[in-house]
Amino acid sequence: MSTQPLLHMTHISKSFPGVQALSGVELTVERGEILALVGENGAGKSTLMRILNGVFAPDSGQILWNGQPVTLHSPHDAQRLGISMIHQELALIPYLDVGKNIYLGREPTGSLPGTINWSKLYAQARQQLDCLGLDIDPRRQVRFLPLAQQQMVEVAKALSLDARLIVMDEPTSSLTEREVETLFQQIRALRAQGVSVIYISHRLEEVFAIADRVAVLRDGSLVGCKPVADLTPEQVIRMMVGRELSQVYEKGDEASAGDVVLAVEHLSREGAIQDVTFRLHAGEILGVAGLVGAGRTELAETLFGVHPATSGTIRLNGQEVTIQRPAQAIRSGIALVPEDRKAAGLFLRMNVATNIVMALFGRLARWGIIPWARVEQIAGDFVERLDIRTPSLQQRVRNLSGGNQQKVVIARWLTLEPEVLILDEPTRGIDVGAKAEIYRLMHQLAGRGVGILMISSELPEILGVSDRVLVMREGRLVGEFDPRTATQDDLMSAATGSGDSGRNGQ
Amino acid sequence: MTTATAARERGFEWRPFFQRYGLLLSFGLLCLFLTLASDRFLTGDNLLNILRQSAINGIISVGMMMVILTRGIDLSVGSVLALATVVAADGLRWGWAPLPALALCLAIGGALGLINGLLVSRVRIPPFIATLGMMTLARGLALSYTEGQPITGLGEGFRQIGTGYLGPIPMPIIVAGLVFLGGYVLFNHTTLGRYIFALGDNERTAFLTGLPVKQITMFVYAASGALAALAGTILIARLNSAQPSAGEGFEFDAIAAVVVGGTSFEGGEGTLLGTLIGVLIIAVLNNGLNLLDVPSFYQSVVKGAVIALALLLHRAIR
C-alpha cells in the first residue's frame, strides 16, 4: 500500500459568471478516515463535491487519486474510480425492492441474453446487506423502509460498486436520534474496513461525534483542516462565519408573558395526536421537542387545519374556533411555516414579491385586480425589514439561499399580521449566520405580542430560544420544562420515555 | 482574469436572449422563409386570412393554457365544442335569437368544463383520464342528439360572428383578440391569474397558503370548456352548419400551440404572448404548406417535425 493519501484535491478553483465559487482549495482524505466538510451555505461545499463527482470540471487544479492524477468527466467516471455520492435527497426508486435498487442497471445476467438472474441478484444483495450488518429483506420495497434504512441501502449500493470513498451530504437531516446512532455505528464499521467518508453536515454535534478531521470552507477557500480533537465547536463556528458570533442563541428581553392567545384542550386526531392540552401566551416562544414521528408536525398540521382534529377544542383569544382547512386557520390569525419549505412553503418558480404577497392578494385586490404598485411596496418593505438578500423583487425564489428562502416564507405570513405563528423546524438546512437572524426575528415578533410555537429537533435550539418547552412522545404531551433549568438530557429522556418525565418547570 | 470573466459573461448573455426572444426569432425566420419561397405569402389578404384561420385555435388555446398552467390537460375541447354547438344550432333552427343561442352555447361548454373541474379537483381523477372520458361522452352525446346529421341554416344574424367584419377586420379576429386581451388582464392583473400560476407551481404550498385550490381548478376547466364553445360558434357560423363530428383533433392543435409557445407541462410557467406566437406558428405553417402545394399527407409530417423541433429548441435553451 502506498503512503499517498487516497484523495488529494489540490489548488482547485472554479468560477461561475460573477462568482468565484472556489479558489485554490486543498483537500486530502486518508484511507479509512472520516473527514467532515463544513461551511455556510454558499461556502463552496457542493461545488467542491460536484467537481469530485465529475459534474463540473475545475478551472484549475488537480485531483490525485492514490497519487495518480485523474480527470473526471461524469459521475460515472467517479464511480469507476470508487467514489460514490449519497445525496440528501435519496436516489432510490420507492416502488422497486431493495435488491433491484442496489443492482439497478447492473443486474446479473441470466442464462439467456437479456434476462436477469434474479436469485443471484438477491443473493448478492443479501451479502452486501450482511456486510453492513443490516437485517433488511432484499425483496422489500424501498418505500416501506424507514429513512435511515433507505440511507443504508444507498450505502450498500455504494459498496457494491466497490466504493473506496463515500460522500454523504447531510445524511441525518431527516433521521431520528436513534437512527443517527445506527448510521454512525455503520459509518464507523466502514472506516474499520478501510473505506473513507466525506461527511457534510450543518450539525456540529454530529461532526464532533463522528469525524476524525474537520475541513472548513468559507467563501470558496479552505480556512482550516484539523483533527477534531484540536478543535471546539465554537472555534469551528468562528472559522465558518469568519467573525466572532457573540451568541447564536440571543435571548430577547425577559419574556413578559401576555394573555393567553391560543388555548388548546384535549385535542386529538386519529392516529396522530392524542389529548393534547396547552396554552400559548402572547409574546411567548413555546418550544415543542420530541423525536421525529412523535406527533409534533401532526400537532402543527391539526392546529392549522391541514388535517382537522377529530375531537377537542381550539380557542383563540378566548373564542372557540373551528379549523377544518388552512384557509380557516389563516382567517383566525394562525400561520404555519412548514418543515419542508421547498415542497410546502414556496412557489419556487415565482418571484420574491409574489411569494411574499401571495396570502395578502385577496385582501389587497379590488374586484380581483391586483394593485401592483402597492404589492411591490409591501414586498419591498418586508425584504428590507427581514433583510432578505435578493438582487431584486423580481428574482425567482428558487435562486435564493436556504436562509433567505425561509425568510420569504416567514415574510408571507407576517404580511397577514398573525397572532399565532407556528414554525416547524425553522432553521433546518440553514447556515449559522442565517439561523441567528431567524432567532432574532422570532424574538422581535414575540416582543410585538405574537405567540410563537416552535417545533425543533435540535435540542440546543429548543433550549436556547424558547421561553417554555413542551415535549411530545407518541402523539401525547409528556412533559413541560423551563429551558433555564432543564438540560438536553431531561428533554431527551422525556422524549424517549426513559427515566421520569417530570413536569418540573411549572 | 477580468477580461476573461467579462468575455464569459458576454457569452452567457445569449442564453437569456434566446430564452426571451427565441420563439419570436423562430417565428420571424419561418415568415422570412415563406416570404422568399412564395410571393403569395406576404400579402395583406393572406395575412388577414392566416389570422382568421388561427382565431379558432387561438381561443381554444387560451383555455388550454390555463389548464396546462395548473399541470392539467383538457382533451375534451373538441367534443365539448361539438356538443355545445349542435345544441345551440338546434336552438337557432327553432328560431332562437343569436344572443341567447350564443349564451346557451357558452353555458353548455362551461358546464361540461365544470364537470371536468369537479372530477379533477373533488374526485381527484387525473386530468388526462377525466377529460378523456368527457371527450368520449360529449362526442357521443353530440352524435346522439343529432343522430349523426349536421344541423344547417343558422340565420344571417348569428353568422355575423364568423363572417362579419368590424371595419376592415373580420369578426373572428376581433373575438380572438378580445379573448387574448381578457387572458392578458387575467394573468397579469388579477388575483385569480396569480393563483392559477401559484397552483401550477406548487399545489401543496397553494393549499397551505389558504388559496381556494379547488375553485381555481374548477375555474380553469370551466373556462376551457366555455372558450371551446365560443370557438365553436365561430366555426359553425362560418360553415352555416353545426356538425356532431366537428372539432376532432382540435385538442392537439391547441396543446401544440400552448407547448410550442413555451408553457411548461410541469405547470406554473408560461406566457400568453408565447401562446399567441405558438398559435400563429401553427397557422402560418398550415398556410405556408398550402401555398407551397405540399400534399396534405406530408403536411402532417412537416407539422409534427416542426413541433418536435420547437420543443427540442425549448429544452436546449432552458
Chai-1 contact restraints between the chains, C-beta under 6 A:
chainA,res_idxA,chainB,res_idxB,connection_type,confidence,min_distance_angstrom,max_distance_angstrom,comment,restraint_id
A,P17,B,R8,contact,1.0,0.0,6.0,A-B,restraint_1
A,P17,B,E9,contact,1.0,0.0,6.0,A-B,restraint_2
A,P17,B,F12,contact,1.0,0.0,6.0,A-B,restraint_3
A,P326,B,L208,contact,1.0,0.0,6.0,A-B,restraint_4
A,P326,B,G210,contact,1.0,0.0,6.0,A-B,restraint_5
A,A327,B,G210,contact,1.0,0.0,6.0,A-B,restraint_6
A,I330,B,G210,contact,1.0,0.0,6.0,A-B,restraint_7
A,A344,B,R204,contact,1.0,0.0,6.0,A-B,restraint_8
A,A344,B,T205,contact,1.0,0.0,6.0,A-B,restraint_9
A,A344,B,L208,contact,1.0,0.0,6.0,A-B,restraint_10
A,F347,B,A198,contact,1.0,0.0,6.0,A-B,restraint_11
A,F347,B,D201,contact,1.0,0.0,6.0,A-B,restraint_12
A,F347,B,N202,contact,1.0,0.0,6.0,A-B,restraint_13
A,F347,B,T205,contact,1.0,0.0,6.0,A-B,restraint_14
A,R349,B,D201,contact,1.0,0.0,6.0,A-B,restraint_15
A,R349,B,G268,contact,1.0,0.0,6.0,A-B,restraint_16
A,R349,B,E269,contact,1.0,0.0,6.0,A-B,restraint_17
A,M350,B,D201,contact,1.0,0.0,6.0,A-B,restraint_18
A,M358,B,T209,contact,1.0,0.0,6.0,A-B,restraint_19
A,A359,B,T209,contact,1.0,0.0,6.0,A-B,restraint_20
A,F361,B,T191,contact,1.0,0.0,6.0,A-B,restraint_21
A,F361,B,R194,contact,1.0,0.0,6.0,A-B,restraint_22
A,G362,B,T191,contact,1.0,0.0,6.0,A-B,restraint_23
A,A365,B,T191,contact,1.0,0.0,6.0,A-B,restraint_24
A,G368,B,T190,contact,1.0,0.0,6.0,A-B,restraint_25
A,G368,B,T191,contact,1.0,0.0,6.0,A-B,restraint_26
A,G368,B,L192,contact,1.0,0.0,6.0,A-B,restraint_27
A,I369,B,H189,contact,1.0,0.0,6.0,A-B,restraint_28
A,I369,B,T190,contact,1.0,0.0,6.0,A-B,restraint_29
A,I370,B,H189,contact,1.0,0.0,6.0,A-B,restraint_30
A,I370,B,T191,contact,1.0,0.0,6.0,A-B,restraint_31
